[in-house]
């Protein structure tokens, strides 16, 4: 699903966020990405979601070389990914339902199909009864679940989560992680960046650890040459 | 695994109807957004409306001036003082002959006797003129040129008439008319310049409004881009906002001008009465209405397009 071949990312100004990183997440696999803040977790996720381009090396997502994707193609590639943000990035001027339906509207689904899938996604995160609420009226954990529903509503092949439990208490964090595991069990590839080490240990999934832009621990299969 | 997921993606026909639907949604959404912040919307629309009032008002003024000066042109007369030696019969015959002329709309014949009687009545010299042995006045033909003739053609006609043997003097007082036409021409060009300038101002106003709107929705744009929205998708509601601003601004300017006419029409009627004229003020026709609202809508679209093209591409998730 994701293959990194000797990826180096240097930001303007010389800061090297990633240094010669190679990684192989197979289709349907779930892994955690850990490391201190500034270790390069976010940069790695940004390269996959086409926000940043690698300075050196090759990044491949589902057989597409991300190094030479024209700008006009970027939206279509992003539609294969569901992204979950730490601060969930909901749109506060519209209802929970409209937030979750957005990816389907963008992709041009029929409105009946959109309604059906949106309700299914909300049901999956246990928030169907809140579909008409505005996000501001929800708790932090509920907002994050709306964010997850929005990320999965279009059935992406890959889920990326950047510190999804960063602002949540341990009980809520475990609930959120369980939702990711549920998606992994139905065949979705999942990559979660988190520094909640105790929770990660508990879940017993492969872990990739970054330190100052280098991989210092990798449970995943090595990259095939 | 990717393939069976893709089976659920909408087909081309569905995508097209969804595309149409999104256009409709953007149209309604941008209208709803305008409705939800009425004071901001009203201010923008008012600025656009007032700005457009000047060119559309001038346009209407010009239309009226052109119509009045057109009336004046049709009142252009050439006065022919005929040769003193011409008998009454041959003068009448000459008049009849002129009437047949293609470039002449009408003529009026005044015999020298008639001219003297008229002069006695209107000049106030009355009795003193009785002492004249001879009638010093010639037979006169007043020629009204065809309305299709322009100033130059009228002048050619004048010199042709003057060269005729029966005519002693041909007189046309056109100088003031030419001045008027030149002024009208200057006014016409000024209206074009003013319209262009003010259209440009509207373009900038709408562009700036949309730019602020884009800045306010910065976060939303980033999120939708990350979810996989194309630039066209993000652009759409902003373009429709511009269209609404333009349309409503155009409607407002039309309304302002129409109301001004109602306010002014009383004064105008008394003025036209003083000139013993039947002139009624020309208001906007339906096609004028369509032109004003159409142009302002286009300006709205163009202004928002400029803003969107300049600022939307700058916003990329970081």
HADDOCK unambig.tbl for C-alpha pairs under 7 A between the chains (distance, minus, plus):
assign (segid A and resid 51 and name CA) (segid B and resid 317 and name CA) 6.14 0.50 0.50
assign (segid A and resid 51 and name CA) (segid B and resid 318 and name CA) 6.18 0.50 0.50
assign (segid A and resid 75 and name CA) (segid B and resid 225 and name CA) 6.93 0.50 0.50
assign (segid A and resid 75 and name CA) (segid B and resid 228 and name CA) 4.10 0.50 0.50
assign (segid A and resid 75 and name CA) (segid B and resid 229 and name CA) 5.66 0.50 0.50
assign (segid A and resid 75 and name CA) (segid B and resid 230 and name CA) 5.58 0.50 0.50
assign (segid A and resid 76 and name CA) (segid B and resid 228 and name CA) 6.08 0.50 0.50
assign (segid A and resid 78 and name CA) (segid B and resid 226 and name CA) 6.79 0.50 0.50
assign (segid A and resid 78 and name CA) (segid B and resid 227 and name CA) 6.50 0.50 0.50
assign (segid A and resid 78 and name CA) (segid B and resid 228 and name CA) 5.05 0.50 0.50
assign (segid A and resid 79 and name CA) (segid B and resid 227 and name CA) 6.45 0.50 0.50
assign (segid A and resid 79 and name CA) (segid B and resid 228 and name CA) 5.06 0.50 0.50
assign (segid A and resid 89 and name CA) (segid B and resid 223 and name CA) 6.77 0.50 0.50
assign (segid A and resid 91 and name CA) (segid B and resid 220 and name CA) 6.41 0.50 0.50
assign (segid A and resid 103 and name CA) (segid B and resid 227 and name CA) 5.97 0.50 0.50
assign (segid A and resid 106 and name CA) (segid B and resid 229 and name CA) 5.57 0.50 0.50
assign (segid A and resid 108 and name CA) (segid B and resid 15 and name CA) 5.10 0.50 0.50
assign (segid A and resid 108 and name CA) (segid B and resid 18 and name CA) 4.93 0.50 0.50
assign (segid A and resid 108 and name CA) (segid B and resid 19 and name CA) 6.36 0.50 0.50
assign (segid A and resid 109 and name CA) (segid B and resid 10 and name CA) 5.84 0.50 0.50
assign (segid A and resid 109 and name CA) (segid B and resid 15 and name CA) 6.70 0.50 0.50
assign (segid A and resid 109 and name CA) (segid B and resid 18 and name CA) 6.30 0.50 0.50
assign (segid A and resid 110 and name CA) (segid B and resid 14 and name CA) 6.45 0.50 0.50
assign (segid A and resid 110 and name CA) (segid B and resid 18 and name CA) 6.04 0.50 0.50
assign (segid A and resid 157 and name CA) (segid B and resid 2 and name CA) 6.44 0.50 0.50
